Amino acid sequence: MNKHLFVYGTLRTGLKHPEAEWLSEHSELIGSATAKGKLYRIGWYPGLVESDEGTVLGELLLLDHPANILKRLDVYEGVEQGEYERKEAEIIVDGSAAMAWVYYFLGETGDLRWIPSGDFMQDLNTHFD
């Protein structure tokens, strides 16, 4: 099982979210990374939509116990409810390609605000909705 996870929203380090804090205790931060796709604001959290256009900024993590961690994160991300799906995708870290688990948003984006920078942390600092 792949031990790498790409996080781009509420699970990123630096956010004082309980799940992010828990995840940081069970993983190692490898560094900043990017993934192809478009990022949208869904209320207080973002959603990455698969696309060949756009780049989303996040972090690559090395998981201590992938199966257990991903099981918990699948619940947090609403995988069973069909809000997100988890799948492996190519990400770029330190100029090199790597495969990592990524949570992709499955909902409609028509009424959502697109985050052109692809950076949820930057968006949090400029938009407070």
LUMMAR-869222 format. One record per atom (N, C-alpha, C): x, y, z. Coordinates in Angstrom, 2 decimals, padded with zeros to 5 digits. Layout:
! residues N
+---------+---------+---------+
!    east !   north !      up !
+---------+---------+---------+
!       X !       Y !       Z !
...
+---------+---------+---------+
***
This chain:
! residues 129
+---------+---------+---------+
!    east !   north !      up !
+---------+---------+---------+
!  000.85 ! -001.19 !  000.00 !
!  000.00 !  000.00 !  000.00 !
!  000.89 !  001.25 !  000.00 !
!  000.50 !  002.22 ! -000.80 !
!  001.23 !  003.48 ! -000.87 !
!  001.21 !  004.16 !  000.50 !
!  002.35 !  004.63 !  000.95 !
!  002.47 !  005.27 !  002.26 !
!  002.45 !  006.79 !  002.18 !
!  002.25 !  007.34 !  000.98 !
!  002.28 !  008.79 !  000.79 !
!  000.87 !  009.36 !  000.64 !
!  000.68 !  010.54 !  001.21 !
! -000.60 !  011.23 !  001.13 !
! -000.33 !  012.69 !  000.77 !
! -001.08 !  013.20 ! -000.22 !
! -001.02 !  014.61 ! -000.59 !
! -002.19 !  015.31 !  000.09 !
! -001.89 !  016.32 !  000.91 !
! -002.95 !  017.10 !  001.57 !
! -002.89 !  018.53 !  001.08 !
! -004.07 !  019.15 !  000.88 !
! -004.12 !  020.48 !  000.29 !
! -005.07 !  021.42 !  001.01 !
! -005.74 !  020.94 !  002.04 !
! -006.75 !  021.78 !  002.70 !
! -006.63 !  021.75 !  004.21 !
! -007.69 !  021.32 !  004.86 !
! -007.76 !  021.37 !  006.32 !
! -006.79 !  020.42 !  007.00 !
! -006.17 !  019.52 !  006.27 !
! -005.21 !  018.58 !  006.85 !
! -003.76 !  019.07 !  006.75 !
! -003.55 !  020.23 !  006.14 !
! -002.19 !  020.76 !  006.01 !
! -001.63 !  021.18 !  007.36 !
! -000.31 !  021.05 !  007.49 !
!  000.34 !  021.51 !  008.70 !
!  000.17 !  023.02 !  008.80 !
!  000.12 !  023.52 !  009.99 !
! -000.06 !  024.95 !  010.19 !
! -001.50 !  025.33 !  010.45 !
! -002.44 !  024.44 !  010.13 !
! -003.83 !  024.69 !  010.46 !
! -004.13 !  024.05 !  011.81 !
! -004.79 !  024.77 !  012.65 !
! -005.13 !  024.24 !  013.97 !
! -006.45 !  023.49 !  013.93 !
! -006.49 !  022.48 !  013.09 !
! -007.68 !  021.64 !  012.97 !
! -007.37 !  020.32 !  013.68 !
! -008.30 !  019.78 !  014.47 !
! -008.02 !  018.53 !  015.21 !
! -007.54 !  017.38 !  014.33 !
! -008.12 !  017.19 !  013.15 !
! -007.67 !  016.09 !  012.28 !
! -006.27 !  016.34 !  011.75 !
! -005.93 !  017.60 !  011.46 !
! -004.58 !  017.93 !  011.00 !
! -003.57 !  017.67 !  012.10 !
! -003.93 !  018.02 !  013.32 !
! -003.03 !  017.78 !  014.44 !
! -002.84 !  016.29 !  014.68 !
! -003.94 !  015.51 !  014.60 !
! -003.85 !  014.06 !  014.76 !
! -002.97 !  013.47 !  013.65 !
! -003.20 !  013.91 !  012.41 !
! -002.44 !  013.39 !  011.29 !
! -000.95 !  013.69 !  011.44 !
! -000.62 !  014.87 !  011.94 !
!  000.80 !  015.22 !  012.10 !
!  001.49 !  014.32 !  013.11 !
!  000.73 !  013.76 !  014.04 !
!  001.30 !  012.83 !  015.02 !
!  001.53 !  011.44 !  014.43 !
!  000.91 !  011.16 !  013.28 !
!  000.98 !  009.84 !  012.67 !
!  001.59 !  009.86 !  011.27 !
!  002.33 !  010.92 !  010.98 !
!  002.96 !  011.03 !  009.67 !
!  004.19 !  011.92 !  009.77 !
!  004.95 !  011.90 !  008.69 !
!  006.13 !  012.76 !  008.59 !
!  005.95 !  013.67 !  007.39 !
!  006.17 !  014.94 !  007.59 !
!  006.08 !  015.91 !  006.50 !
!  007.31 !  015.78 !  005.62 !
!  007.09 !  015.45 !  004.36 !
!  008.19 !  015.36 !  003.40 !
!  008.49 !  016.74 !  002.83 !
!  007.43 !  017.50 !  002.51 !
!  007.63 !  018.86 !  002.02 !
!  006.49 !  019.34 !  001.16 !
!  006.64 !  020.54 !  000.64 !
!  005.65 !  021.12 ! -000.26 !
!  005.57 !  020.31 ! -001.53 !
!  004.37 !  020.22 ! -002.07 !
!  004.15 !  019.44 ! -003.28 !
!  003.00 !  020.07 ! -004.06 !
!  002.85 !  019.65 ! -005.32 !
!  001.75 !  020.12 ! -006.15 !
!  001.08 !  018.93 ! -006.84 !
! -000.17 !  019.14 ! -007.19 !
! -000.94 !  018.15 ! -007.95 !
! -001.70 !  018.89 ! -009.04 !
! -001.97 !  018.20 ! -010.13 !
! -002.79 !  018.79 ! -011.19 !
! -004.24 !  018.82 ! -010.71 !
! -004.93 !  019.89 ! -011.10 !
! -006.34 !  019.98 ! -010.77 !
! -006.76 !  021.41 ! -010.48 !
! -008.04 !  021.55 ! -010.17 !
! -008.61 !  022.85 ! -009.82 !
! -009.13 !  022.77 ! -008.40 !
! -008.90 !  023.85 ! -007.66 !
! -009.30 !  023.91 ! -006.27 !
! -010.49 !  024.85 ! -006.11 !
! -011.50 !  024.38 ! -005.38 !
! -012.71 !  025.15 ! -005.13 !
! -012.94 !  025.30 ! -003.64 !
! -013.59 !  026.39 ! -003.27 !
! -013.95 !  026.63 ! -001.87 !
! -015.34 !  026.08 ! -001.64 !
! -015.45 !  025.15 ! -000.68 !
! -016.73 !  024.54 ! -000.34 !
! -017.04 !  024.94 !  001.10 !
! -017.50 !  026.14 !  001.31 !
! -017.70 !  026.62 !  002.67 !
! -016.37 !  026.85 !  003.35 !
! -016.15 !  026.17 !  004.48 !
! -014.92 !  026.36 !  005.27 !
! -013.78 !  025.44 !  004.85 !
! -013.98 !  024.62 !  003.86 !
! -012.94 !  023.70 !  003.39 !
! -012.89 !  023.68 !  001.87 !
! -011.78 !  023.18 !  001.29 !
! -011.65 !  023.17 ! -000.16 !
! -011.93 !  021.79 ! -000.76 !
! -012.06 !  021.76 ! -002.06 !
! -012.19 !  020.51 ! -002.79 !
! -011.34 !  020.56 ! -004.05 !
! -010.53 !  019.55 ! -004.23 !
! -009.69 !  019.41 ! -005.43 !
! -010.46 !  018.59 ! -006.45 !
! -010.59 !  019.14 ! -007.65 !
! -011.28 !  018.46 ! -008.74 !
! -010.23 !  018.08 ! -009.78 !
! -010.29 !  016.83 ! -010.22 !
! -009.34 !  016.36 ! -011.23 !
! -009.45 !  017.19 ! -012.50 !
! -008.31 !  017.61 ! -013.01 !
! -008.26 !  018.38 ! -014.24 !
! -006.81 !  018.42 ! -014.71 !
! -006.62 !  018.43 ! -016.01 !
! -005.27 !  018.61 ! -016.55 !
! -004.86 !  020.07 ! -016.51 !
! -005.84 !  020.94 ! -016.26 !
! -005.57 !  022.37 ! -016.15 !
! -005.47 !  022.73 ! -014.68 !
! -004.54 !  023.58 ! -014.35 !
! -004.42 !  024.07 ! -012.99 !
! -003.45 !  023.26 ! -012.14 !
! -002.98 !  023.89 ! -011.09 !
! -002.06 !  023.27 ! -010.15 !
! -002.52 !  023.62 ! -008.74 !
! -002.49 !  022.63 ! -007.88 !
! -002.91 !  022.81 ! -006.49 !
! -001.70 !  022.60 ! -005.60 !
! -001.49 !  023.52 ! -004.69 !
! -000.38 !  023.46 ! -003.76 !
! -000.79 !  022.74 ! -002.48 !
!  000.08 !  021.87 ! -002.00 !
! -000.19 !  021.16 ! -000.76 !
!  001.09 !  020.63 ! -000.18 !
!  000.96 !  019.52 !  000.54 !
!  002.10 !  018.91 !  001.21 !
!  002.07 !  017.41 !  001.00 !
!  003.24 !  016.83 !  000.94 !
!  003.37 !  015.39 !  000.84 !
!  003.74 !  014.86 !  002.22 !
!  002.97 !  013.87 !  002.68 !
!  003.19 !  013.25 !  003.97 !
!  003.55 !  011.78 !  003.79 !
!  004.38 !  011.27 !  004.67 !
!  004.68 !  009.85 !  004.75 !
!  003.93 !  009.32 !  005.96 !
!  003.00 !  008.39 !  005.72 !
!  002.12 !  007.88 !  006.78 !
!  002.77 !  006.76 !  007.57 !
!  002.60 !  006.79 !  008.89 !
!  003.14 !  005.74 !  009.76 !
!  002.48 !  004.39 !  009.51 !
!  001.16 !  004.37 !  009.54 !
!  000.37 !  003.15 !  009.35 !
! -000.74 !  003.45 !  008.35 !
! -000.42 !  003.39 !  007.04 !
! -001.35 !  003.87 !  006.01 !
! -002.76 !  003.31 !  006.10 !
! -002.92 !  002.02 !  006.27 !
! -004.26 !  001.43 !  006.26 !
! -005.14 !  002.03 !  007.36 !
! -004.60 !  002.14 !  008.56 !
! -005.38 !  002.70 !  009.68 !
! -005.66 !  004.18 !  009.50 !
! -004.65 !  004.91 !  009.07 !
! -004.80 !  006.35 !  008.89 !
! -005.80 !  006.65 !  007.78 !
! -005.67 !  005.96 !  006.65 !
! -006.57 !  006.21 !  005.53 !
! -008.01 !  005.82 !  005.85 !
! -008.18 !  004.80 !  006.64 !
! -009.54 !  004.40 !  007.05 !
! -010.20 !  005.55 !  007.82 !
! -009.46 !  006.13 !  008.75 !
! -010.00 !  007.26 !  009.52 !
! -010.24 !  008.47 !  008.62 !
! -009.29 !  008.76 !  007.73 !
! -009.44 !  009.92 !  006.85 !
! -010.56 !  009.74 !  005.85 !
! -010.82 !  008.51 !  005.41 !
! -011.96 !  008.26 !  004.51 !
! -013.27 !  008.70 !  005.18 !
! -013.38 !  008.45 !  006.48 !
! -014.58 !  008.89 !  007.22 !
! -014.61 !  010.41 !  007.27 !
! -013.49 !  011.02 !  007.63 !
! -013.41 !  012.48 !  007.73 !
! -013.74 !  013.15 !  006.39 !
! -013.27 !  012.56 !  005.30 !
! -013.46 !  013.15 !  003.97 !
! -014.82 !  012.81 !  003.35 !
! -015.61 !  011.99 !  003.99 !
! -016.93 !  011.66 !  003.47 !
! -016.91 !  010.76 !  002.25 !
! -015.96 !  009.82 !  002.21 !
! -015.84 !  008.92 !  001.06 !
! -017.10 !  008.07 !  000.91 !
! -017.59 !  007.49 !  001.99 !
! -018.79 !  006.64 !  001.89 !
! -020.03 !  007.42 !  001.49 !
! -020.07 !  008.70 !  001.82 !
! -021.21 !  009.54 !  001.44 !
! -021.09 !  010.07 !  000.01 !
! -019.96 !  009.80 ! -000.65 !
! -019.78 !  010.19 ! -002.03 !
! -019.35 !  011.63 ! -002.24 !
! -018.89 !  012.31 ! -001.15 !
! -018.44 !  013.68 ! -001.33 !
! -017.03 !  013.72 ! -001.93 !
! -016.19 !  012.79 ! -001.51 !
! -014.82 !  012.70 ! -002.00 !
! -014.51 !  011.26 ! -002.37 !
! -013.50 !  011.09 ! -003.21 !
! -012.95 !  009.76 ! -003.46 !
! -011.44 !  009.84 ! -003.25 !
! -010.89 !  008.76 ! -002.76 !
! -009.44 !  008.69 ! -002.56 !
! -008.85 !  007.81 ! -003.64 !
! -007.84 !  008.34 ! -004.33 !
! -007.15 !  007.53 ! -005.32 !
! -005.72 !  007.99 ! -005.46 !
! -004.90 !  007.13 ! -006.03 !
! -003.50 !  007.47 ! -006.24 !
! -003.37 !  008.38 ! -007.46 !
! -002.48 !  009.35 ! -007.33 !
! -002.25 !  010.28 ! -008.43 !
! -000.80 !  010.75 ! -008.37 !
! -000.35 !  011.25 ! -009.49 !
!  001.01 !  011.78 ! -009.55 !
!  001.05 !  013.17 ! -008.95 !
!  002.00 !  013.38 ! -008.08 !
!  002.23 !  014.70 ! -007.52 !
!  003.70 !  015.05 ! -007.78 !
!  004.01 !  016.32 ! -007.64 !
!  005.39 !  016.78 ! -007.85 !
!  005.92 !  017.30 ! -006.52 !
!  007.06 !  016.76 ! -006.10 !
!  007.72 !  017.21 ! -004.88 !
!  009.21 !  017.36 ! -005.19 !
!  009.76 !  018.50 ! -004.85 !
!  011.17 !  018.79 ! -005.13 !
!  011.54 !  018.54 ! -006.59 !
!  010.64 !  018.87 ! -007.49 !
!  010.90 !  018.74 ! -008.91 !
!  010.78 !  017.34 ! -009.48 !
!  010.44 !  016.37 ! -008.64 !
!  010.32 !  014.97 ! -009.09 !
!  008.89 !  014.48 ! -008.91 !
!  008.50 !  013.57 ! -009.78 !
!  007.17 !  012.98 ! -009.70 !
!  007.15 !  011.87 ! -008.68 !
!  006.04 !  011.75 ! -007.98 !
!  005.82 !  010.68 ! -007.00 !
!  004.34 !  010.34 ! -007.00 !
!  004.02 !  009.15 ! -006.59 !
!  002.62 !  008.74 ! -006.47 !
!  002.19 !  008.89 ! -005.01 !
!  000.98 !  009.40 ! -004.82 !
!  000.45 !  009.59 ! -003.47 !
! -001.06 !  009.46 ! -003.49 !
! -001.63 !  009.17 ! -002.34 !
! -003.08 !  009.19 ! -002.21 !
! -003.54 !  010.64 ! -002.22 !
! -004.65 !  010.89 ! -002.91 !
! -005.23 !  012.23 ! -003.01 !
! -006.73 !  012.09 ! -002.84 !
! -007.34 !  013.01 ! -002.10 !
! -008.80 !  013.05 ! -001.98 !
! -009.35 !  014.06 ! -002.98 !
! -010.18 !  013.56 ! -003.91 !
! -010.78 !  014.40 ! -004.95 !
! -012.25 !  014.65 ! -004.64 !
! -012.67 !  015.89 ! -004.81 !
! -014.06 !  016.30 ! -004.60 !
! -014.91 !  015.79 ! -005.76 !
! -016.07 !  015.21 ! -005.46 !
! -016.94 !  014.63 ! -006.49 !
! -018.20 !  015.45 ! -006.76 !
! -018.42 !  016.51 ! -005.99 !
! -019.65 !  017.29 ! -006.13 !
! -019.62 !  018.25 ! -007.31 !
! -020.75 !  018.88 ! -007.51 !
! -020.87 !  019.89 ! -008.57 !
! -020.12 !  021.16 ! -008.16 !
! -019.48 !  021.81 ! -009.11 !
! -018.69 !  023.00 ! -008.80 !
! -019.29 !  024.28 ! -009.35 !
! -020.44 !  024.19 ! -010.01 !
! -021.03 !  025.35 ! -010.67 !
! -021.23 !  026.55 ! -009.78 !
! -021.65 !  026.36 ! -008.54 !
! -021.91 !  027.47 ! -007.63 !
! -020.76 !  027.72 ! -006.65 !
! -019.67 !  027.00 ! -006.81 !
! -018.54 !  027.14 ! -005.89 !
! -017.54 !  028.16 ! -006.40 !
! -016.81 !  028.76 ! -005.47 !
! -015.78 !  029.73 ! -005.85 !
! -014.48 !  029.00 ! -006.15 !
! -013.97 !  029.20 ! -007.35 !
! -012.70 !  028.63 ! -007.78 !
! -011.58 !  029.39 ! -007.08 !
! -010.53 !  028.70 ! -006.64 !
! -009.36 !  029.31 ! -006.02 !
! -008.25 !  029.29 ! -007.07 !
! -008.09 !  030.38 ! -007.83 !
! -007.14 !  030.38 ! -008.95 !
! -005.69 !  030.13 ! -008.54 !
! -005.31 !  030.53 ! -007.33 !
! -003.93 !  030.32 ! -006.89 !
! -003.65 !  028.84 ! -006.62 !
! -004.71 !  028.05 ! -006.40 !
! -004.55 !  026.64 ! -006.07 !
! -004.02 !  026.42 ! -004.66 !
! -004.01 !  027.48 ! -003.84 !
! -003.45 !  027.41 ! -002.50 !
! -004.51 !  027.78 ! -001.47 !
! -005.02 !  026.77 ! -000.75 !
! -006.05 !  027.00 !  000.25 !
! -005.56 !  027.89 !  001.38 !
! -004.30 !  027.76 !  001.79 !
! -003.77 !  028.58 !  002.88 !
! -003.76 !  030.06 !  002.48 !
! -003.38 !  030.36 !  001.26 !
! -003.41 !  031.74 !  000.78 !
! -004.84 !  032.23 !  000.72 !
! -005.75 !  031.39 !  000.28 !
! -007.15 !  031.76 !  000.19 !
! -007.72 !  032.07 !  001.56 !
! -007.33 !  031.30 !  002.58 !
! -007.79 !  031.55 !  003.93 !
! -007.36 !  032.93 !  004.42 !
! -006.19 !  033.36 !  004.00 !
! -005.66 !  034.65 !  004.43 !
! -006.28 !  035.82 !  003.69 !
! -006.96 !  035.56 !  002.57 !
! -007.54 !  036.66 !  001.79 !
! -009.06 !  036.66 !  001.74 !
! -009.68 !  035.51 !  002.03 !
! -011.15 !  035.41 !  002.02 !
! -011.60 !  034.78 !  003.33 !
! -012.54 !  035.40 !  003.97 !
! -012.99 !  034.92 !  005.27 !
! -014.40 !  034.37 !  005.24 !
! -014.88 !  033.94 !  004.10 !
! -016.25 !  033.40 !  004.00 !
! -016.29 !  031.93 !  004.27 !
+---------+---------+---------+
***
